């Protein structure tokens, strides 16, 4: 009995946390201007059938890349147009961000660090608020964090070259998804963290371990196609 409880306890706790996190995504109306804007653009994608060119009130809107617009449009298509569906993606990313902190703390340090870090994130008023608002910031934060954490695991773990390469490719892919969420800040900030690491550790050989050729190609394969396609479709 006790062994069953100890085995199921973490999963029960996770289920309770998930229920509390997701049940109140639609607790109030969308707040102007950001939530209204980031809900209207995917609504127009669904209505027009054009998922390539973002539009706001019928006008082309190229201020941000479309990853979150696409996912919110998919949520509207699957669940209908509501405040809950509009905030679903930031909610998912905020929830995954807590799990990411837990995993990174365990992998890079030791289990209590992961647990305490996840508890701090899950109880932080700002973090919880951003995870329940329709903005781009939560997805950007989680993708950049995933990129930096993957980089840290690749450099700190006693891994063979193949494992290190896999972690670095994950770092590059996460940075590309951050770029597709909110633009170049998604690669600039992780690159700044890497540069700071090099300076602090005086690890001048690190650039050779970044797997820049394969990683750069993967980054471009994820981030470049939409920019090329939308430029060809809207040459003006």
Secondary structure, 3 states (H helix, E strand, C coil): CHHHHHHHHHHHHHHHHHHHHHCCCCCCCCCCCHHHHHHHHHHHHHHHCCCCCCEECCEECCCCCCHHHHHHHHHHHHHCCCHHHHCHHHHHHHHHHHHHHHHHHHHHCCHHHHHHHHHHHHHCHHHHHHCCCCCCHHHHHHHHHHHHHHHHHHHHCCCCHHHHHHHHHHHHHHHHHHHHHHCCHHHHHHHHHHHHHHHHHCCCCHHHHCCHHHHHHHHHHHHHHHHHHHHHHCCC
